[in-house]
Amino acid sequence: MNYIDVHCHINQTDYGDVPLFLEKVFACGVRKLIAVGFDGPSSDYCRKIAERYDWVYFAAGVHPTEYAAFRRGDIAAAEDLATHPKCVAVGEIGLDYHYPDTDKGAQTECFLQQIALAEKYGLPVQIHSRDAAEDTVEILKQQKPALRGGFLLHCYSYSPETARIISDLGGYFSFGGVCTYKNSKRARKTIAALPADRILSETDSPYLPPASKYGKFPNTPESIPEIVGHIAALKGLAEEDAADIIWKNACALFKKLK
Ligand SMILES: [Zn+2]
């Protein structure tokens, strides 16, 4: 079976020996992995890993809560990486209103500038959206023409109804460890309701461990088979068929994957 993790973070602090870590990930059947940046330096680190391993790709971008990176101009660093042959997306970008003192104006500006960047280079975007469903949907509607390279809502956590609206706008959705928990009713309902051709698998490693690694850190892309198993069950598919569909969906959205 060929699995893909479309959204994870890789760094030495959490994983120590990165080559050994990647060897273990490959051994469990993950055959493509998209390492995602959250600011200029992390995006560049992902580039280095992607240059060393042919099955690793990357996304470059500035995360909504990384104000310091936004203010020091890291979007320009992301732009430098956008034309790299293994840079498959701009991300992660978006809105995160979780902390009450957040600067929503700066987040919106950072988000819009990077949607424009994706449009300029014909890339899809990977979107992080937390506690900001309404504003995110509004931006997706307004920016529909600029998002013609495609977009993914990573770790999708809103309602099935909102998913429907976003799916009608052409969005894709990726699900991680959360969907493996019995009490994660919303994520499980959303997966059951979405068309199979919009669903992708991710881990958001080192965060969001699946049920079998509850409370453990770091999570790793080795959790992908467990996640795909749950997606398959929710869709009434054999695990192998679910893995195939997810692989095809990823190649349809991230056109630079080879
Ligand atoms: Zn992430």
Residues whose N, C-alpha, C, O or C-beta is under 5 A from the ligand:
A	BS01	ZN	D204
